[in-house]
Amino acid sequence: MRTVTFSMNISIDGYCDHTIFNPDEELHDYFTAIMDDVDLLFFGRVMYQLMFPYWADVAKNQSGTADENKFAERLTAIDKVVISRSLASAENNTRIVRSNPAEVLRKLKQQPGKKILIDSVSLLPELIRAGLIDEFNLVVHPIIVGRGRPLLAAGSLQENLNLKLIDKKFLKSGYVALHYLKK
């Protein structure tokens, strides 16, 4: 059975607004390395539209820095599933799924392959409740924003999800990368 990893950037105060973060070379390299063990990305519509077509254009035109280009190439090469009722179309290697994200992920998890990486705050509570997420990669950015979408909304889980820290990495720019397994 495949491993499902939830991966997200968050502020110190727990918000996940990617429009306020300013990743550097080391952070791009960190996420590029994570994707070496991934062969499927599982997005909600909002995160997908934030990432694409921007990164696809960077990969195609090699318009970023060396680390951004490498990240973009890796990101766009991986197959993707986007959960959306409203998205009309998606990039080449992306499949749109209209309903039942937990059931879709459960079936994908049972197929052979590398890890599945989830990048969607909106899907997180449902996928946790369904018991489908095996590990969490959280990168805490050295910023307090006081607004935006929290990692989990109050009351979104009925019981605690206990995690075990298995790795931590302190990046030069003050980012802290935390890798947890579900207990």
N, CA, C and O of each residue as an XYZ file, in Angstrom:
732
protein
N       0.839     -1.179      0.000
C       0.000      0.000      0.000
C       0.884      1.243      0.000
O       1.907      1.289      0.683
N       0.483      2.236     -0.764
C       1.263      3.466     -0.871
C       1.126      4.310      0.388
O       0.128      4.228      1.104
N       2.142      5.118      0.643
C       2.128      6.076      1.746
C       1.542      7.387      1.247
O       1.864      7.851      0.154
N       0.675      7.976      2.065
C       0.079      9.268      1.751
C       0.658     10.309      2.697
O       0.585     10.164      3.917
N       1.236     11.360      2.122
C       1.880     12.418      2.887
C       1.165     13.734      2.656
O       0.940     14.139      1.515
N       0.809     14.399      3.743
C       0.272     15.756      3.655
C       1.446     16.706      3.802
O       2.239     16.562      4.732
N       1.572     17.662      2.913
C       2.688     18.603      2.939
C       2.156     20.024      2.810
O       1.332     20.312      1.941
N       2.637     20.919      3.689
C       2.103     22.277      3.684
C       3.103     23.247      4.291
O       3.847     22.904      5.210
N       3.107     24.451      3.767
C       3.813     25.585      4.359
C       2.840     26.273      5.308
O       1.674     26.468      4.964
N       3.304     26.644      6.497
C       2.448     27.360      7.435
C       3.240     28.475      8.110
O       4.465     28.421      8.212
N       2.506     29.482      8.565
C       3.135     30.548      9.351
C       3.289     30.064     10.795
O       2.724     29.036     11.167
N       4.042     30.790     11.597
C       4.215     30.427     13.000
C       2.863     30.342     13.699
O       2.677     29.506     14.583
N       1.922     31.195     13.315
C       0.609     31.177     13.957
C      -0.391     30.262     13.242
O      -1.594     30.358     13.481
N       0.098     29.375     12.365
C      -0.725     28.297     11.828
C      -1.543     28.590     10.598
O      -2.478     27.849     10.297
N      -1.223     29.654      9.870
C      -1.977     29.979      8.662
C      -1.250     29.482      7.416
O      -0.024     29.375      7.391
N      -2.032     29.185      6.389
C      -1.509     28.535      5.181
C      -1.719     29.361      3.922
O      -2.135     28.817      2.899
N      -1.450     30.624      3.967
C      -1.630     31.504      2.812
C      -0.324     31.580      2.030
O       0.586     32.323      2.397
N      -0.237     30.807      0.951
C       1.001     30.747      0.177
C       1.347     32.048     -0.528
O       2.474     32.207     -0.997
N       0.417     32.973     -0.614
C       0.714     34.233     -1.284
C       1.576     35.149     -0.428
O       2.099     36.139     -0.940
N       1.743     34.852      0.862
C       2.560     35.703      1.725
C       3.944     35.129      1.989
O       4.811     35.829      2.514
N       4.164     33.878      1.638
C       5.460     33.250      1.887
C       6.448     33.620      0.794
O       6.065     33.882     -0.346
N       7.712     33.639      1.153
C       8.758     34.010      0.216
C       9.842     32.932      0.226
O      10.879     33.107      0.867
N       9.614     31.814     -0.479
C      10.576     30.711     -0.436
C      11.917     31.085     -1.055
O      11.993     31.876     -1.995
N      12.959     30.499     -0.505
C      14.303     30.732     -1.032
C      14.830     29.452     -1.678
O      14.114     28.455     -1.774
N      16.080     29.488     -2.116
C      16.693     28.356     -2.805
C      16.662     27.095     -1.953
O      16.324     26.020     -2.449
N      17.008     27.216     -0.691
C      17.063     26.057      0.191
C      15.679     25.412      0.358
O      15.562     24.188      0.413
N      14.641     26.239      0.437
C      13.291     25.697      0.588
C      12.833     25.011     -0.703
O      12.215     23.948     -0.647
N      13.125     25.601     -1.850
C      12.801     24.929     -3.116
C      13.528     23.589     -3.208
O      12.940     22.592     -3.627
N      14.792     23.560     -2.821
C      15.555     22.313     -2.846
C      14.944     21.275     -1.900
O      14.899     20.089     -2.228
N      14.476     21.713     -0.734
C      13.850     20.812      0.230
C      12.621     20.147     -0.385
O      12.474     18.927     -0.316
N      11.732     20.954     -0.990
C      10.514     20.390     -1.568
C      10.804     19.568     -2.829
O      10.096     18.599     -3.103
N      11.809     19.931     -3.583
C      12.196     19.134     -4.745
C      12.649     17.754     -4.289
O      12.296     16.748     -4.905
N      13.425     17.703     -3.219
C      13.901     16.419     -2.688
C      12.743     15.565     -2.188
O      12.740     14.351     -2.391
N      11.763     16.178     -1.539
C      10.589     15.428     -1.075
C       9.891     14.762     -2.257
O       9.442     13.620     -2.153
N       9.802     15.462     -3.363
C       9.084     14.936     -4.527
C       9.818     13.800     -5.232
O       9.240     13.150     -6.103
N      11.073     13.546     -4.880
C      11.793     12.412     -5.471
C      11.111     11.085     -5.160
O      11.205     10.143     -5.947
N      10.420     11.000     -4.016
C       9.746      9.774     -3.603
C       8.251      9.797     -3.908
O       7.510      8.953     -3.406
N       7.798     10.747     -4.721
C       6.374     10.948     -4.995
C       6.093     10.710     -6.476
O       6.843     11.160     -7.343
N       4.998      9.993     -6.755
C       4.595      9.862     -8.161
C       3.143     10.271     -8.399
O       2.605     10.055     -9.484
N       2.499     10.873     -7.367
C       1.158     11.400     -7.548
C       0.936     12.552     -6.579
O       1.208     12.432     -5.384
N       0.438     13.670     -7.104
C       0.073     14.829     -6.294
C      -1.443     14.905     -6.244
O      -2.115     14.710     -7.256
N      -1.980     15.189     -5.063
C      -3.424     15.218     -4.832
C      -3.764     16.613     -4.326
O      -3.449     16.954     -3.186
N      -4.410     17.427     -5.173
C      -4.688     18.825     -4.873
C      -6.181     19.081     -4.716
O      -7.011     18.374     -5.287
N      -6.506     20.102     -3.934
C      -7.810     20.742     -4.026
C      -7.709     21.804     -5.109
O      -6.611     22.147     -5.547
N      -8.843     22.318     -5.536
C      -8.859     23.287     -6.631
C      -8.061     24.551     -6.323
O      -7.301     25.025     -7.168
N      -8.226     25.092     -5.130
C      -7.573     26.363     -4.795
C      -6.052     26.234     -4.885
O      -5.393     27.075     -5.498
N      -5.496     25.192     -4.281
C      -4.040     25.015     -4.324
C      -3.577     24.726     -5.750
O      -2.538     25.226     -6.180
N      -4.339     23.928     -6.475
C      -3.967     23.631     -7.858
C      -3.893     24.916     -8.678
O      -2.932     25.131     -9.416
N      -4.904     25.766     -8.547
C      -4.917     27.001     -9.332
C      -3.844     27.984     -8.867
O      -3.404     28.828     -9.647
N      -3.426     27.887     -7.630
C      -2.318     28.716     -7.152
C      -0.997     28.250     -7.772
O      -0.128     29.062     -8.091
N      -0.861     26.944     -7.935
C       0.389     26.366     -8.439
C       0.487     26.349     -9.973
O       1.570     26.509    -10.535
N      -0.649     26.154    -10.633
C      -0.657     26.028    -12.091
C      -1.600     27.059    -12.693
O      -2.669     27.306    -12.135
N      -1.238     27.655    -13.795
C      -0.164     27.295    -14.707
C       1.201     27.906    -14.363
O       2.156     27.724    -15.119
N       1.313     28.634    -13.230
C       2.557     29.332    -12.913
C       3.783     28.417    -13.022
O       4.711     28.718    -13.773
N       3.794     27.294    -12.272
C       4.984     26.445    -12.270
C       5.181     25.722    -13.592
O       6.316     25.431    -13.971
N       4.110     25.429    -14.294
C       4.253     24.819    -15.620
C       4.945     25.785    -16.583
O       5.771     25.372    -17.397
N       4.608     27.055    -16.486
C       5.261     28.067    -17.318
C       6.739     28.210    -16.964
O       7.580     28.347    -17.853
N       7.057     28.180    -15.675
C       8.464     28.259    -15.255
C       9.233     27.066    -15.813
O      10.331     27.231    -16.344
N       8.666     25.868    -15.699
C       9.338     24.667    -16.210
C       9.535     24.743    -17.721
O      10.606     24.412    -18.228
N       8.512     25.173    -18.429
C       8.575     25.237    -19.895
C       9.576     26.282    -20.378
O      10.367     26.018    -21.283
N       9.539     27.463    -19.774
C      10.369     28.580    -20.241
C      11.701     28.716    -19.511
O      12.536     29.542    -19.880
N      11.901     27.889    -18.456
C      13.114     27.993    -17.634
C      13.318     29.449    -17.196
O      14.419     29.992    -17.289
N      12.236     30.061    -16.718
C      12.225     31.488    -16.404
C      12.534     31.810    -14.942
O      12.561     32.980    -14.560
N      12.765     30.795    -14.131
C      13.072     31.041    -12.726
C      14.562     30.942    -12.472
O      15.367     30.857    -13.399
N      14.908     30.956    -11.207
C      16.290     30.682    -10.813
C      16.551     29.193    -11.028
O      15.621     28.446    -11.334
N      17.771     28.759    -10.876
C      18.104     27.345    -11.092
C      17.288     26.439    -10.172
O      16.787     25.405    -10.612
N      17.149     26.818     -8.892
C      16.384     25.988     -7.956
C      14.887     26.014     -8.269
O      14.212     24.996     -8.123
N      14.363     27.160     -8.695
C      12.955     27.255     -9.076
C      12.673     26.413    -10.324
O      11.645     25.740    -10.399
N      13.578     26.449    -11.299
C      13.405     25.660    -12.516
C      13.388     24.164    -12.208
O      12.572     23.418    -12.750
N      14.291     23.739    -11.338
C      14.359     22.328    -10.960
C      13.085     21.909    -10.231
O      12.536     20.845    -10.516
N      12.606     22.732     -9.293
C      11.366     22.473     -8.581
C      10.196     22.399     -9.570
O       9.378     21.481     -9.504
N      10.124     23.357    -10.473
C       9.035     23.413    -11.452
C       9.036     22.186    -12.358
O       7.977     21.629    -12.648
N      10.203     21.766    -12.800
C      10.303     20.586    -13.658
C       9.804     19.341    -12.941
O       9.051     18.542    -13.499
N      10.239     19.190    -11.690
C       9.827     18.015    -10.916
C       8.327     18.043    -10.645
O       7.646     17.029    -10.803
N       7.811     19.199    -10.238
C       6.399     19.357     -9.913
C       5.506     19.065    -11.116
O       4.505     18.358    -10.995
N       5.864     19.598    -12.252
C       5.012     19.424    -13.436
C       5.117     18.022    -14.020
O       4.191     17.578    -14.700
N       6.209     17.314    -13.778
C       6.378     15.964    -14.323
C       5.513     14.927    -13.598
O       5.185     13.889    -14.173
N       5.150     15.193    -12.367
C       4.393     14.237    -11.558
C       2.912     14.278    -11.944
O       2.350     15.353    -12.154
N       2.288     13.106    -12.036
C       0.850     13.037    -12.294
C       0.096     13.684    -11.140
O       0.541     13.665     -9.992
N      -1.067     14.260    -11.477
C      -1.848     14.995    -10.485
C      -3.313     14.610    -10.544
O      -3.844     14.278    -11.604
N      -3.964     14.659     -9.375
C      -5.407     14.554     -9.259
C      -5.868     15.834     -8.585
O      -5.310     16.237     -7.565
N      -6.886     16.476     -9.149
C      -7.455     17.686     -8.564
C      -8.914     17.402     -8.222
O      -9.694     16.954     -9.063
N      -9.258     17.673     -6.980
C     -10.647     17.525     -6.553
C     -11.339     18.867     -6.757
O     -10.990     19.859     -6.117
N     -12.320     18.890     -7.651
C     -13.024     20.145     -7.937
C     -14.360     19.879     -8.601
O     -14.469     19.044     -9.499
N     -15.373     20.599     -8.150
C     -16.676     20.547     -8.812
C     -16.763     21.598     -9.920
O     -17.621     21.500    -10.797
N     -15.879     22.606     -9.886
C     -16.025     23.742    -10.797
C     -14.904     23.904    -11.828
O     -15.088     24.616    -12.815
N     -13.774     23.276    -11.630
C     -12.646     23.439    -12.544
C     -13.001     22.841    -13.909
O     -13.386     21.675    -14.001
N     -12.870     23.639    -14.955
C     -13.262     23.196    -16.300
C     -12.189     22.348    -16.969
O     -12.506     21.390    -17.674
N     -10.920     22.692    -16.754
C      -9.835     21.953    -17.408
C      -8.589     22.017    -16.535
O      -8.507     22.797    -15.586
N      -7.617     21.170    -16.887
C      -6.374     21.100    -16.122
C      -5.212     20.779    -17.058
O      -5.409     20.398    -18.212
N      -3.996     20.941    -16.535
C      -2.776     20.675    -17.312
C      -2.717     19.223    -17.786
O      -3.514     18.389    -17.354
N      -1.782     18.931    -18.664
C      -1.659     17.643    -19.355
C      -1.786     16.408    -18.482
O      -2.658     15.576    -18.732
N      -0.962     16.262    -17.487
C      -0.933     15.036    -16.687
C      -1.758     15.181    -15.402
O      -1.370     14.693    -14.341
N      -2.901     15.860    -15.521
C      -3.778     16.116    -14.384
C      -5.177     15.603    -14.686
O      -5.741     15.851    -15.752
N      -5.714     14.886    -13.718
C      -7.074     14.369    -13.828
C      -7.957     15.105    -12.828
O      -7.585     15.255    -11.664
N      -9.113     15.561    -13.269
C     -10.069     16.228    -12.394
C     -11.048     15.189    -11.867
O     -11.598     14.397    -12.632
N     -11.262     15.197    -10.555
C     -12.232     14.325     -9.905
C     -13.281     15.229     -9.275
O     -12.938     16.186     -8.581
N     -14.532     14.942     -9.506
C     -15.625     15.829     -9.098
C     -16.178     15.550     -7.700
O     -16.777     16.447     -7.106
N     -16.006     14.361     -7.156
C     -16.609     14.047     -5.856
C     -15.866     12.915     -5.159
O     -14.994     12.270     -5.741
N     -16.226     12.690     -3.906
C     -15.709     11.588     -3.089
C     -14.187     11.543     -2.976
O     -13.585     10.519     -3.299
N     -13.550     12.626     -2.527
C     -12.084     12.623     -2.450
C     -11.520     11.503     -1.581
O     -10.493     10.920     -1.927
N     -12.170     11.191     -0.462
C     -11.641     10.130      0.407
C     -11.684      8.780     -0.292
O     -10.733      8.004     -0.198
N     -12.757      8.494     -0.981
C     -12.862      7.215     -1.684
C     -11.860      7.137     -2.834
O     -11.242      6.095     -3.053
N     -11.702      8.231     -3.562
C     -10.722      8.270     -4.657
C      -9.319      8.030     -4.097
O      -8.558      7.234     -4.647
N      -8.980      8.713     -3.012
C      -7.642      8.549     -2.423
C      -7.456      7.136     -1.888
O      -6.378      6.561     -2.036
N      -8.475      6.573     -1.276
C      -8.383      5.198     -0.751
C      -8.013      4.228     -1.884
O      -7.157      3.362     -1.704
N      -8.650      4.372     -3.034
C      -8.359      3.494     -4.178
C      -6.955      3.731     -4.719
O      -6.247      2.781     -5.053
N      -6.551      4.998     -4.807
C      -5.199      5.316     -5.286
C      -4.133      4.784     -4.334
O      -3.074      4.331     -4.768
N      -4.413      4.840     -3.056
C      -3.463      4.365     -2.037
C      -3.216      2.865     -2.177
O      -2.129      2.385     -1.856
N      -4.200      2.132     -2.647
C      -4.080      0.682     -2.779
C      -3.347      0.260     -4.053
O      -2.982     -0.906     -4.198
N      -3.132      1.185     -4.961
C      -2.421      0.867     -6.195
C      -0.913      0.868     -5.952
O      -0.437      1.521     -5.024
N      -0.170      0.153     -6.766
C       1.294      0.195     -6.614
C       1.839      1.563     -7.020
O       1.250      2.266     -7.841
N       2.965      1.918     -6.432
C       3.601      3.174     -6.790
C       4.352      3.779     -5.627
O       4.469      3.182     -4.557
N       4.857      4.971     -5.858
C       5.566      5.718     -4.824
C       4.547      6.431     -3.939
O       3.359      6.108     -3.964
N       5.013      7.388     -3.168
C       4.145      8.139     -2.261
C       3.157      9.013     -3.028
O       3.385      9.402     -4.173
N       2.051      9.304     -2.348
C       1.070     10.278     -2.812
C       1.218     11.490     -1.909
O       1.174     11.361     -0.686
N       1.392     12.657     -2.497
C       1.554     13.884     -1.722
C       0.285     14.716     -1.822
O      -0.178     15.027     -2.919
N      -0.275     15.072     -0.674
C      -1.487     15.892     -0.630
C      -1.101     17.305     -0.267
O      -0.313     17.533      0.652
N      -1.658     18.247     -0.990
C      -1.421     19.662     -0.740
C      -2.760     20.384     -0.833
O      -3.051     21.059     -1.821
N      -3.582     20.228      0.228
C      -4.904     20.838      0.231
C      -5.404     20.985      1.661
O      -5.663     19.992      2.341
N      -5.537     22.216      2.110
C      -6.071     22.474      3.446
C      -7.556     22.125      3.490
O      -8.044     21.616      4.499
N      -8.266     22.392      2.415
C      -9.709     22.142      2.420
C     -10.045     20.656      2.539
O     -11.072     20.311      3.124
N      -9.217     19.778      2.004
C      -9.468     18.343      2.067
C      -8.927     17.690      3.339
O      -9.296     16.560      3.659
N      -8.064     18.385      4.056
C      -7.359     17.793      5.187
C      -8.278     17.168      6.236
O      -8.067     16.004      6.577
N      -9.283     17.863      6.767
C     -10.103     17.232      7.811
C     -10.771     15.935      7.352
O     -10.764     14.942      8.080
N     -11.347     15.941      6.148
C     -12.016     14.739      5.638
C     -11.042     13.576      5.496
O     -11.377     12.440      5.830
N      -9.836     13.855      5.000
C      -8.868     12.787      4.774
C      -8.278     12.272      6.085
O      -7.949     11.091      6.192
N      -8.139     13.149      7.087
C      -7.711     12.701      8.412
C      -8.787     11.802      9.018
O      -8.484     10.714      9.509
N     -10.050     12.258      8.985
C     -11.153     11.460      9.552
C     -11.255     10.088      8.875
O     -11.618      9.106      9.522
N     -10.939     10.017      7.584
C     -10.993      8.755      6.849
C      -9.767      7.884      7.131
O      -9.704      6.743      6.674
N      -8.799      8.408      7.876
C      -7.604      7.644      8.230
C      -6.655      7.415      7.075
O      -5.937      6.415      7.056
N      -6.635      8.319      6.114
C      -5.863      8.101      4.896
C      -4.480      8.747      4.885
O      -3.669      8.429      4.015
N      -4.191      9.633      5.814
C      -2.901     10.319      5.799
C      -1.953      9.624      6.764
O      -2.253      9.459      7.947
N      -0.804      9.220      6.235
C       0.183      8.469      7.015
C       1.254      9.352      7.637
O       1.777      9.043      8.707
N       1.576     10.442      6.971
C       2.640     11.313      7.469
C       2.375     12.758      7.076
O       1.596     13.047      6.167
N       3.043     13.648      7.782
C       2.869     15.084      7.593
C       4.236     15.735      7.456
O       5.129     15.493      8.269
N       4.400     16.564      6.427
C       5.577     17.414      6.275
C       5.081     18.848      6.392
O       4.381     19.342      5.508
N       5.438     19.503      7.463
C       5.033     20.885      7.679
C       6.283     21.752      7.702
O       7.240     21.460      8.421
N       6.270     22.814      6.917
C       7.368     23.770      6.938
C       6.836     25.051      7.572
O       5.962     25.723      7.024
N       7.385     25.369      8.737
C       6.966     26.559      9.466
C       7.840     27.724      9.015
O       9.066     27.680      9.117
N       7.180     28.769      8.513
C       7.879     29.964      8.043
C       8.016     30.968      9.188
O       7.117     31.077     10.022
N       9.111     31.691      9.236
C       9.344     32.631     10.335
C       8.559     33.934     10.151
O       9.132     35.015     10.020
N       7.225     33.793     10.145
C       6.362     34.952      9.972
C       5.066     34.711     10.741
O       4.550     33.594     10.777
N       4.558     35.761     11.345
C       3.249     35.736     11.994
C       2.342     36.623     11.159
O       2.649     37.792     10.926
N       1.210     36.059     10.703
C       0.356     36.804      9.781
C      -0.984     37.216     10.384
O      -1.539     38.242      9.989
N      -1.512     36.451     11.319
C      -2.744     36.819     11.991
C      -4.003     36.794     11.138
O      -5.040     37.318     11.545
N      -3.918     36.187      9.955
C      -5.087     36.131      9.078
C      -4.883     35.021      8.052
O      -3.777     34.511      7.872
N      -5.966     34.665      7.391
C      -5.881     33.663      6.343
C      -6.548     32.368      6.747
O      -7.333     32.322      7.694
N      -6.232     31.343      6.034
C      -6.815     30.031      6.280
C      -5.942     29.252      7.254
O      -4.752     29.058      7.004
N      -6.534     28.800      8.377
C      -5.742     28.007      9.316
C      -5.509     26.600      8.766
O      -6.238     26.138      7.888
N      -4.504     25.940      9.282
C      -4.229     24.565      8.874
C      -5.477     23.712      9.077
O      -5.858     22.943      8.194
N      -6.111     23.847     10.236
C      -7.379     23.172     10.518
C      -8.306     24.156     11.199
O      -7.910     24.831     12.150
N      -9.536     24.244     10.720
C     -10.530     25.114     11.344
C     -10.961     24.528     12.683
O     -10.963     23.310     12.859
N     -11.318     25.377     13.605
C     -11.792     24.934     14.912
C     -12.966     23.982     14.732
O     -13.892     24.256     13.969
N     -12.914     22.864     15.443
C     -14.002     21.894     15.395
C     -14.006     20.981     14.191
O     -14.957     20.220     14.013
N     -12.968     21.024     13.344
C     -12.971     20.205     12.131
C     -12.626     18.741     12.385
O     -12.854     17.891     11.525
N     -12.080     18.445     13.560
C     -11.796     17.060     13.938
C     -12.537     16.731     15.229
O     -12.620     17.560     16.135
N     -13.071     15.525     15.305
C     -13.782     15.110     16.509
C     -12.838     14.567     17.578
O     -13.175     14.582     18.762
N     -11.673     14.094     17.181
C     -10.700     13.585     18.148
C      -9.296     13.974     17.723
O      -9.046     14.288     16.559
N      -8.396     13.947     18.671
C      -7.007     14.318     18.398
C      -6.360     13.311     17.451
O      -6.708     12.130     17.448
N      -5.431     13.785     16.665
C      -4.607     12.930     15.823
C      -3.200     13.008     16.393
O      -2.536     14.037     16.272
N      -2.750     11.944     17.004
C      -1.429     11.933     17.624
C      -0.366     11.608     16.580
O      -0.512     10.692     15.771
N       0.708     12.392     16.630
C       1.787     12.261     15.668
C       3.105     12.023     16.390
O       3.262     12.357     17.564
N       4.041     11.439     15.663
C       5.387     11.218     16.189
C       6.377     11.948     15.286
O       6.439     11.685     14.085
N       7.151     12.868     15.867
C       8.172     13.587     15.105
C       9.304     12.626     14.772
O       9.908     12.031     15.664
N       9.589     12.476     13.467
C      10.673     11.570     13.075
C      11.858     12.302     12.457
O      12.942     11.734     12.318
N      11.647     13.575     12.084
C      12.757     14.336     11.527
C      12.440     15.820     11.628
O      11.283     16.235     11.555
N      13.481     16.596     11.795
C      13.351     18.050     11.778
C      14.571     18.607     11.075
O      15.667     18.051     11.150
N      14.359     19.707     10.397
C      15.457     20.328      9.669
C      15.330     21.830      9.845
O      14.268     22.407      9.610
N      16.412     22.451     10.255
C      16.445     23.897     10.418
C      17.139     24.485      9.195
O      18.314     24.212      8.947
N      16.416     25.281      8.444
C      16.975     25.884      7.251
C      17.559     27.254      7.600
O      17.111     27.911      8.539
N      18.552     27.666      6.838
C      19.285     28.903      7.142
C      18.407     30.141      7.241
O      18.690     31.043      8.029
N      17.345     30.188      6.449
C      16.485     31.379      6.430
C      15.499     31.428      7.586
O      14.677     32.341      7.660
N      15.572     30.452      8.490
C      14.678     30.429      9.631
C      13.499     29.494      9.488
O      12.711     29.355     10.424
N      13.352     28.846      8.342
C      12.289     27.864      8.161
C      12.615     26.645      9.013
O      13.780     26.299      9.208
N      11.566     26.000      9.517
C      11.731     24.751     10.250
C      10.865     23.709      9.556
O       9.644     23.852      9.492
N      11.497     22.665      9.040
C      10.787     21.587      8.360
C      10.595     20.443      9.348
O      11.560     19.922      9.907
N       9.347     20.061      9.555
C       8.990     19.024     10.516
C       8.347     17.855      9.781
O       7.448     18.045      8.962
N       8.814     16.642     10.080
C       8.277     15.436      9.440
C       7.715     14.541     10.545
O       8.442     14.080     11.425
N       6.401     14.308     10.474
C       5.686     13.507     11.472
C       5.078     12.272     10.832
O       4.688     12.279      9.665
N       5.007     11.202     11.634
C       4.242     10.014     11.264
C       3.015      9.952     12.149
O       3.041     10.382     13.302
N       1.940      9.411     11.596
C       0.747      9.181     12.387
C       1.039      8.016     13.334
O       1.570      6.989     12.912
N       0.694      8.176     14.609
C       0.906      7.090     15.581
C      -0.130      6.007     15.387
O      -0.121      5.008     16.107
